[in-house]
Amino acid sequence: MISGFTREFERFTREFLLFTREFERFTREFPLFTREFERFNREFPRFTREFRCFTREFPLFTRDFVFS
C-alpha cells in the first residue's frame, strides 16, 4: 500500500517538475510574444493599406502585362 502511494507521489513530483519548467519557459518567452504581437498590431494597418493599394493596381498590372 505504501509503495503504491510512493510510486504515485514520485510520478506526481516528476510531472509537477515538468510543469514547473514549462511554466518558467512560458514566463520567459511571454514578454517576447507580447512585443511581437504589439509590433504586429502597429504594422497591420500599414499592411492593410498596402494590400488595398495592391488589389486596386493588380488589374491594371495584369491588363498591361497581358496586352503588351
N, C-alpha and C positions, 0 to 999 in steps of 0.2 A: 504494500500500500504506500509506504513512504517512498520507495524507489520510483513508483509511478508518478507520485507528486513531484519528486526531484527532477525526473525527466521533463515533465511538463513545465516546471519552473525554469529549467535550463533553456528549453525551447522558447518560452516566453521572453527570457532575458536576451537570447540571441536576436529574436525578431524585434525586440524593443531597441536594441543597439543599432540594428539595421535601419529602423525607422528614424532613430535619432540622427544617424549620419545623413540620411536622405533629407531630413528636415534642415540640418545645418547647411547642406549644399543648396537647398532651395532658398534659404535666407541669404546666403552669399550671392546667389545669382538673381534674386528678385529685383534688387536695385538696377542691375543691368537691363533686365527685361523692361522695367518701368521707364528707364531712359530711352530705350529703343521705341517703346510704344509712344512716348511723348514726341519723339522725333517724327515718327510716322504721322501722328496727328497734326503736327506743324506742316509737314510736307504734303499731306494728302490733298489739301485744296489746290496747291500748285499742280500736282499731278492731274487732278480733275480738270483744271483749266487747259492744261496741255493736251489732255486726251480729247476734250471737246474741240480744240483747235485742229487736232489731227483728224477727227471724224468729219469736220467741215471741209478740210483741204484734201482728204483722201480721194473723193470722187473726181476732183479736178486733176489730181496726180494721175489717177488711172486713166482718165479720158485722154490726157496729154500723152501718156505713155503708150496707150493702145493706138492712137491715131498718128503717132509720129513716125 
